[in-house]
Structure formats: structure tokens, C-alpha cells
């Protein structure tokens, strides 16, 4: 395999990780933004006031959509790929750590949230892997003119 093919495979992995994360987070974000009760009903959570709806629509809805846009931008434009991967690692790690803290502090949640934890940790790991592979790949040397 030539080094060019290796570079294409790495770029494809970056695009796949960022694109799939962007799509998944966008769907979840849009549901929280437009119809938060659809996801919350699954977990037995009731929205009791406009303030609670506001928290879910902005905190989980529009924030997730905004981050998803960044992931998709990184998948489609190499200029933003590294920033998007760092954000993906930070975002997914933060969600996963929060779930682990909740498990320790609050007990076991709905089984679906355990699956979500596995997905979040997997995306954090994938982002870390791609970033590490990028950092360890030979960098082109600039030559003096």
C-alpha cells in the first residue's frame, strides 16, 4: 500500500467518524429541539413547565445541532477537521463522564442510556485514535527557498 493510499484511508476514517457523529447528534438535537417529549418519554421524564422545555430545547436541542454542524463541517472541509475531532473527543468524553458520575451518584439508569454511554465512549475513543494517528504520521518538511 502506498503512503498516498494510507493518507486516503485516514481521511476516509476521519470523514466517517465526524460525519456519522454529526448525523447522529443532529438527529438527537433536532428531536430535543422540536419535540423533546419524544425522547424524554422513553426514560419516563415529564416536562412540567415552560422552563423545563426551554432547558431541553436549548441545552440538548440547539446545542447538539450546533455541534453537529461543526462535526459535519470537519468531515467536509479539511481546514476544520482537526478542530472538529478535538471537539468530538471533548464533547463525547464529557457526556460519557457525566453518565458515569450519574451512575455512581444516582444508580443505574434506563438500559438505553447505558447503550448511549457505550456509543459516546466509542466516539471519544475513535476521535482520540484518529488524532493520535494524525499526530504520529510523518509531517511534510518545509524546505528553505
Backbone as CSV, one residue per row, in Angstrom:
resi,resn,N_x,N_y,N_z,CA_x,CA_y,CA_z,C_x,C_y,C_z
1,UNK,0.859,-1.174,0.000,0.000,0.000,0.000,0.898,1.226,0.000
2,UNK,0.626,2.136,-0.879,1.432,3.346,-0.944,1.044,4.283,0.184
3,UNK,1.935,5.247,0.466,1.625,6.211,1.527,0.428,7.073,1.129
4,UNK,0.230,7.248,-0.176,-0.930,8.016,-0.632,-2.220,7.293,-0.252
5,UNK,-2.255,5.981,-0.450,-3.435,5.200,-0.088,-3.668,5.257,1.412
6,UNK,-2.605,5.212,2.213,-2.740,5.326,3.664,-3.342,6.654,4.054
7,UNK,-2.932,7.726,3.367,-3.491,9.048,3.637,-4.963,9.119,3.289
8,UNK,-5.346,8.462,2.186,-6.753,8.441,1.794,-7.568,7.673,2.826
9,UNK,-7.038,6.541,3.311,-7.755,5.750,4.302,-7.941,6.541,5.592
10,UNK,-6.912,7.259,6.036,-7.038,8.075,7.244,-8.071,9.168,7.049
11,UNK,-8.057,9.807,5.887,-9.036,10.862,5.644,-10.436,10.260,5.608
12,UNK,-10.576,9.092,5.020,-11.885,8.452,4.989,-12.360,8.113,6.387
13,UNK,-11.469,7.656,7.255,-11.826,7.353,8.640,-12.238,8.629,9.367
14,UNK,-11.515,9.720,9.152,-11.882,10.997,9.761,-13.267,11.415,9.305
15,UNK,-13.502,11.339,7.999,-14.801,11.731,7.454,-15.911,10.844,7.989
16,UNK,-15.645,9.544,8.090,-16.653,8.619,8.573,-16.985,8.890,10.045
17,UNK,-15.972,9.079,10.859,-16.193,9.339,12.284,-16.942,10.650,12.473
18,UNK,-16.447,11.720,11.851,-17.094,13.022,12.015,-18.483,13.068,11.375
19,UNK,-18.616,12.506,10.190,-19.900,12.532,9.501,-20.972,11.741,10.238
20,UNK,-20.620,10.551,10.703,-21.621,9.745,11.415,-21.965,10.365,12.765
21,UNK,-20.973,10.909,13.458,-21.253,11.601,14.729,-22.125,12.825,14.466
22,UNK,-21.812,13.564,13.421,-22.595,14.747,13.086,-24.033,14.400,12.775
23,UNK,-24.232,13.358,12.000,-25.596,12.944,11.647,-26.364,12.490,12.889
24,UNK,-25.747,11.650,13.695,-26.416,11.145,14.896,-26.760,12.242,15.885
25,UNK,-25.805,13.127,16.135,-26.037,14.222,17.086,-27.069,15.202,16.516
26,UNK,-27.063,15.415,15.206,-28.060,16.307,14.594,-29.466,15.760,14.772
27,UNK,-29.645,14.465,14.551,-30.977,13.856,14.706,-31.450,13.984,16.151
28,UNK,-30.591,13.625,17.095,-30.960,13.730,18.510,-31.248,15.185,18.874
29,UNK,-30.392,16.087,18.416,-30.585,17.506,18.696,-31.876,18.044,18.130
30,UNK,-32.208,17.658,16.898,-33.452,18.130,16.290,-34.677,17.604,17.029
31,UNK,-34.602,16.357,17.495,-35.733,15.821,18.268,-35.875,16.600,19.575
32,UNK,-34.764,16.827,20.285,-34.841,17.614,21.522,-35.320,19.040,21.255
33,UNK,-34.922,19.601,20.134,-35.300,20.977,19.802,-36.786,21.083,19.428
34,UNK,-37.255,20.165,18.601,-38.606,20.272,18.052,-39.667,19.502,18.852
35,UNK,-39.279,18.390,19.469,-40.251,17.560,20.203,-39.551,16.831,21.353
36,UNK,-39.084,17.559,22.356,-38.282,16.926,23.419,-39.011,15.804,24.150
37,UNK,-40.324,15.881,24.222,-41.078,14.855,24.933,-40.919,13.473,24.291
38,UNK,-40.625,13.406,22.982,-40.462,12.114,22.308,-39.322,11.302,22.914
39,UNK,-38.193,11.942,23.165,-37.070,11.233,23.781,-37.253,11.089,25.283
40,UNK,-37.758,12.113,25.911,-37.869,12.096,27.365,-38.904,11.084,27.843
41,UNK,-39.972,10.865,27.081,-40.981,9.865,27.443,-40.382,8.467,27.540
42,UNK,-39.396,8.170,26.694,-38.734,6.869,26.716,-38.135,6.597,28.097
43,UNK,-37.628,7.629,28.737,-36.961,7.486,30.029,-37.877,7.791,31.212
44,UNK,-39.150,8.079,30.928,-40.076,8.390,31.999,-39.910,9.787,32.567
45,UNK,-39.362,10.701,31.766,-39.163,12.084,32.203,-40.303,12.926,31.638
46,UNK,-40.945,13.679,32.510,-42.056,14.550,32.115,-41.607,16.001,32.130
47,UNK,-41.923,16.734,31.079,-41.678,18.173,31.072,-42.867,18.819,31.779
48,UNK,-42.586,19.513,32.877,-43.646,20.066,33.719,-43.881,21.557,33.532
49,UNK,-42.950,22.249,32.886,-43.093,23.703,32.785,-42.403,24.221,31.526
50,UNK,-42.738,25.444,31.129,-42.021,26.062,30.003,-40.515,26.182,30.270
51,UNK,-40.134,26.374,31.514,-38.705,26.478,31.848,-37.989,25.159,31.583
52,UNK,-38.617,24.050,31.958,-38.013,22.743,31.688,-37.913,22.495,30.187
53,UNK,-38.948,22.834,29.455,-38.906,22.672,27.997,-37.787,23.521,27.404
54,UNK,-37.633,24.734,27.915,-36.586,25.630,27.444,-35.201,25.033,27.669
55,UNK,-34.990,24.423,28.824,-33.693,23.814,29.140,-33.379,22.695,28.148
56,UNK,-34.345,21.828,27.880,-34.098,20.723,26.948,-33.952,21.208,25.514
57,UNK,-34.775,22.158,25.109,-34.699,22.645,23.728,-33.375,23.369,23.456
58,UNK,-32.902,24.159,24.422,-31.660,24.893,24.186,-30.434,24.064,24.552
59,UNK,-30.430,23.487,25.744,-29.258,22.758,26.224,-28.970,21.485,25.465
60,UNK,-30.010,20.734,25.164,-29.813,19.489,24.421,-30.147,19.662,22.946
61,UNK,-31.098,20.488,22.633,-31.530,20.632,21.243,-30.609,21.471,20.395
62,UNK,-30.667,22.766,20.592,-29.894,23.648,19.709,-28.389,23.488,19.908
63,UNK,-27.952,23.185,21.111,-26.515,22.963,21.336,-26.040,21.737,20.560
64,UNK,-26.801,20.647,20.601,-26.417,19.450,19.852,-26.408,19.729,18.347
65,UNK,-27.395,20.455,17.855,-27.437,20.775,16.422,-26.218,21.613,16.029
66,UNK,-25.861,22.586,16.860,-24.700,23.433,16.559,-23.414,22.607,16.516
67,UNK,-23.245,21.711,17.468,-22.047,20.862,17.493,-22.057,19.910,16.297
68,UNK,-23.222,19.401,15.939,-23.330,18.518,14.772,-22.898,19.238,13.501
69,UNK,-23.240,20.511,13.388,-22.811,21.299,12.231,-21.289,21.366,12.172
70,UNK,-20.656,21.577,13.316,-19.190,21.600,13.355,-18.608,20.249,12.929
71,UNK,-19.191,19.140,13.414,-18.689,17.816,13.025,-18.817,17.617,11.514
72,UNK,-19.943,18.000,10.950,-20.145,17.853,9.506,-19.217,18.775,8.713
73,UNK,-18.986,19.952,9.229,-18.036,20.873,8.600,-16.637,20.250,8.583
74,UNK,-16.253,19.649,9.700,-14.943,18.986,9.772,-14.842,17.789,8.849
75,UNK,-15.954,17.103,8.624,-15.951,15.952,7.718,-15.830,16.388,6.267
76,UNK,-16.322,17.573,5.954,-16.356,18.013,4.557,-15.267,19.013,4.193
77,UNK,-14.627,19.631,5.184,-13.613,20.646,4.905,-12.374,20.371,5.759
78,UNK,-11.269,19.955,5.125,-10.062,19.611,5.879,-9.549,20.736,6.784
79,UNK,-9.903,21.966,6.459,-9.461,23.093,7.281,-10.009,22.998,8.711
80,UNK,-11.175,22.360,8.866,-11.836,22.281,10.171,-11.806,20.877,10.778
81,UNK,-11.135,19.943,10.122,-11.166,18.555,10.582,-10.549,18.382,11.958
82,UNK,-9.367,18.913,12.183,-8.706,18.721,13.473,-9.514,19.354,14.610
83,UNK,-9.980,20.572,14.412,-10.798,21.239,15.428,-12.048,20.414,15.720
84,UNK,-12.666,19.885,14.685,-13.872,19.075,14.853,-13.572,17.786,15.605
85,UNK,-12.439,17.153,15.314,-12.066,15.932,16.025,-11.784,16.201,17.502
86,UNK,-11.101,17.301,17.789,-10.847,17.666,19.190,-12.172,17.942,19.904
87,UNK,-13.076,18.633,19.217,-14.394,18.912,19.791,-15.181,17.620,19.990
88,UNK,-15.123,16.721,19.021,-15.811,15.430,19.142,-15.288,14.666,20.361
89,UNK,-13.971,14.609,20.516,-13.390,13.922,21.672,-13.867,14.562,22.978
90,UNK,-13.801,15.885,23.046,-14.177,16.606,24.258,-15.662,16.446,24.554
91,UNK,-16.493,16.605,23.545,-17.943,16.521,23.687,-18.367,15.131,24.159
92,UNK,-17.913,14.098,23.456,-18.321,12.733,23.797,-17.728,12.282,25.127
93,UNK,-16.490,12.675,25.403,-15.889,12.329,26.701,-16.665,12.981,27.835
94,UNK,-17.041,14.245,27.636,-17.807,14.949,28.662,-19.143,14.283,28.936
95,UNK,-19.848,13.891,27.875,-21.120,13.196,28.056,-20.911,11.860,28.774
96,UNK,-19.898,11.104,28.354,-19.642,9.793,28.960,-19.256,9.928,30.431
97,UNK,-18.407,10.887,30.750,-18.011,11.094,32.146,-19.225,11.487,32.983
98,UNK,-20.067,12.342,32.463,-21.280,12.734,33.180,-22.178,11.544,33.464
99,UNK,-22.281,10.629,32.500,-23.107,9.435,32.714,-22.496,8.526,33.777
100,UNK,-21.183,8.382,33.761,-20.521,7.548,34.771,-20.691,8.167,36.160
101,UNK,-20.519,9.469,36.270,-20.725,10.147,37.557,-22.162,9.924,38.033
102,UNK,-23.117,10.031,37.127,-24.516,9.814,37.490,-24.761,8.377,37.943
103,UNK,-24.148,7.413,37.273,-24.310,6.014,37.687,-23.797,5.824,39.108
104,UNK,-22.624,6.395,39.403,-22.049,6.279,40.746,-22.914,7.015,41.773
105,UNK,-23.349,8.224,41.426,-24.094,9.052,42.383,-25.568,8.676,42.495
106,UNK,-26.181,8.245,41.368,-27.633,8.099,41.320,-28.121,6.668,41.129
107,UNK,-27.248,5.778,40.696,-27.659,4.407,40.406,-27.811,4.189,38.908
108,UNK,-28.223,2.980,38.563,-28.312,2.582,37.164,-29.519,3.205,36.477
109,UNK,-29.281,3.856,35.322,-30.392,4.452,34.565,-31.025,3.413,33.633
110,UNK,-31.943,3.867,32.836,-32.574,3.073,31.784,-31.486,2.398,30.945
111,UNK,-31.724,1.154,30.534,-30.731,0.393,29.769,-30.304,1.109,28.492
112,UNK,-31.211,1.836,27.878,-30.872,2.574,26.664,-29.775,3.608,26.936
113,UNK,-29.768,4.194,28.125,-28.736,5.181,28.465,-27.373,4.521,28.672
114,UNK,-27.355,3.261,29.058,-26.084,2.526,29.131,-25.545,2.311,27.718
115,UNK,-26.435,1.983,26.783,-26.019,1.849,25.377,-25.502,3.176,24.836
116,UNK,-26.161,4.267,25.207,-25.712,5.599,24.775,-24.313,5.880,25.341
117,UNK,-24.075,5.497,26.577,-22.748,5.659,27.185,-21.690,4.919,26.359
118,UNK,-21.991,3.716,25.946,-21.043,2.936,25.135,-20.771,3.640,23.807
119,UNK,-21.811,4.171,23.177,-21.646,4.891,21.903,-20.792,6.141,22.116
120,UNK,-21.094,6.902,23.156,-20.327,8.126,23.437,-18.857,7.812,23.695
121,UNK,-18.597,6.796,24.509,-17.209,6.411,24.789,-16.512,5.918,23.520
122,UNK,-17.258,5.230,22.655,-16.676,4.737,21.400,-16.294,5.887,20.470
123,UNK,-17.155,6.891,20.371,-16.818,8.055,19.545,-15.641,8.831,20.131
124,UNK,-15.579,8.953,21.445,-14.428,9.611,22.069,-13.156,8.838,21.741
125,UNK,-13.229,7.523,21.843,-12.076,6.686,21.515,-11.685,6.783,20.051
126,UNK,-12.672,6.795,19.155,-12.387,6.913,17.724,-11.730,8.249,17.408
127,UNK,-12.232,9.325,18.018,-11.632,10.646,17.789,-10.194,10.672,18.306
128,UNK,-9.971,10.103,19.482,-8.616,10.053,20.042,-7.691,9.239,19.138
129,UNK,-8.185,8.119,18.622,-7.393,7.277,17.732,-6.977,8.036,16.470
130,UNK,-7.946,8.689,15.846,-7.662,9.415,14.596,-6.703,10.569,14.867
131,UNK,-6.909,11.289,15.964,-5.998,12.387,16.306,-4.591,11.869,16.571
132,UNK,-4.486,10.767,17.285,-3.162,10.195,17.591,-2.480,9.715,16.314
133,UNK,-3.244,9.069,15.433,-2.678,8.604,14.163,-2.195,9.786,13.334
134,UNK,-2.962,10.867,13.363,-2.585,12.073,12.628,-1.302,12.671,13.206
135,UNK,-1.203,12.711,14.527,-0.028,13.284,15.181,1.222,12.446,14.983
136,UNK,1.053,11.118,14.806,2.216,10.266,14.656,2.613,10.055,13.208
137,UNK,1.801,10.541,12.269,2.153,10.371,10.860,3.262,11.364,10.494
138,UNK,4.115,10.960,9.554,5.182,11.873,9.154,4.615,13.167,8.568
139,UNK,5.135,14.261,9.036,4.693,15.560,8.546,5.593,16.003,7.396
140,UNK,5.016,16.613,6.391,5.852,17.105,5.295,6.816,18.165,5.809
141,UNK,8.023,18.090,5.317,9.034,19.051,5.749,9.056,20.232,4.802
142,UNK,9.167,21.387,5.406,9.312,22.567,4.586,10.803,22.760,4.309
143,UNK,11.087,23.171,3.091,12.472,23.408,2.727,12.685,24.907,2.521
144,UNK,13.870,25.337,2.839,14.199,26.746,2.642,14.308,27.023,1.145
145,UNK,13.836,28.156,0.743,13.883,28.510,-0.684,15.215,29.032,-1.086
